[in-house]
Amino acid sequence: MEQNEVRAVLERVAGGELSVDEAFVKIKEAPFTELGYAKPDCQRGVRLGVPEVIYGEGKTAEQIAGISASLLECGQKTVLITRLSKEKASQAEKLLPKGSALDYRPEGRIGIIGEPTHERIGKIVIAAGGTSDIPVAEEAAITAEVLGNNVVRLYDVGVAGLHRLLSHADDIMSAKAIIAIAGMEGALASVIGGLADCPVIAVPTSIGYGASFNGLAALLSMLNSCASGVSVVNIDNGFGASYQASMINRRSK
């Protein structure tokens, strides 16, 4: 929505033609930006509370830079890019508007343009079964931090050595939401679900030997969890789990 359109809506509110709620709906329904290859949604933050996030895999560096520039021009303070390779991040940064820098986080394959909020609330615990699960866990952790959440990382706390997880009982029992990330048979989510009084979001990973079927075995185990309060996202979807956990955490405040 252009500034003159926003002004027109506000003038109608001032004149008594529109209620505040009606004006809010009109602003939320503002059009997207047309780039030809993409339609950046400048009003997503108004509608959902979280601005648009760019999925980097499958997009060229030029497309990523173009979408990012459009979102920044709309007034978006921070642009998050997931599934981004180091090479593509380097290329995209050179194409960004002058003064814009891309902070690349290789551990989670995430790029950040702009300044993430320093005001973080609540507590999201991210528990990863093994060291091999850390790339997915870091995608979740960095996303949660950019969205304004306090994050506690518990890595290599899988069920093969249950005492490692139990040594962090205080963190588990004081969290507003927990993301349980595991491959193999995916048992970690059920164990945490039996300890925590908050929602547990399970993320199956594609880590494991042949019969793990690239994460399918963990996915099915998590879907069949006997622990109440466990929900499941797609294989390796650290971002999706983190988005959901952020909504839970921020709603609880």
Secondary structure, DSSP 8 states (H G I E B T S, - for coil): --HHHHHHHHHHHHTTSS-HHHHHHHHHT------SS----TTHHHHHSS---EE-TT--HHHHHHHHHHHHHTT-SEEEEES--HHHHHHHHHHS-TT--EEEETTTTEEEEE---S--EEEEEEEESSGGGHHHHHHHHHHHHHTTEEEEEEES--GGGHHHHHTTHHHHHT-SEEEEEE-TT-THHHHHHTT-SS-EEEEE-S-SSGGGGGGHHHHHHHHT-SSTTEEE--TT-HHHHHHHHHHHHHHH-
